[in-house]
């Protein structure tokens, strides 16, 4: 569901951040996207929360979050 539709249906401000197993070790990469209604104070809270589990980047649109989630979701490389 697009973030705009979710925000409209729920009637609240929405932030979309994808989970990553590396959060347990503080090495997670979290791209995140804020809905249009999200204010500066909300963004500050999100940045602080996500900084606790690794690196974070606010992205511009859902296409970017999909792309970056796919890249960061592969986990550790297999070495032979």
N, C-alpha and C positions, 0 to 999 in steps of 0.2 A: 504494500500500500504506500503510495507516495506520501512524503512527510506532510505536505499541505493538506491532503485529504484526512490524514490521521489527526492533525491539529484541529481541523474543522469539526470532525466527528466527535472528538474528545472534548473540545471546548477549552483546551489548556495549551500552554506553551510546550513545545516538543523539541527535544534534542535526541538525535540518533547517533549512538556510538556503538560500534561493533565490538563484541567480546573477543578475547584472544587468550589462549591458555597460558601464554608467557606472563600474564599479569601476576601469577603466583610468585614469580621471581623478581618482579619489578622491571621486566624487560619487554613489556608489551608495547606494540605500536597501535595506537588508537586514532584512526581518522574519525572525525565527528562532524555532524552537520546540524546547524540550528535552524529551526523553523522561523518564519518571518516575524512572529510575535515575540521571539526570545529577545530579552533586553540585555544591556551590557552587564548588569549585576548577575544575571543568569549565566552568561558566558564566563564570567570570572569564577563562579562556583564550579562550573563544568571543568574549566582548565585546572583548578586546584584539585578536584577529585581525580581527574585522569592523570595528573602528574604523579600521583601516589603509586601508580602501577606501570609507569613507563613514559614513553614519548607520545605526544599527542599533536595533532594538526587539525585545525578547523578547515574544512573543505568548502568549496563554493556550491556544489550541486550533488545530486544523488549519483550521477554517473561517476564522479570522482571517488565517492565513498565506496561504490561497488568495485571499482578498479583497484583501489588501494587495499580493500579488505581481501580481495582475491590474492594479491601479492603477499600480504603479511600473514595470511592464514595458512600458508604452506608449512610452517613450522621449521624445524631444523633440517638442514640438508643431509642427505645420506652420503656418507663417505665410505669408500671401499678401499 
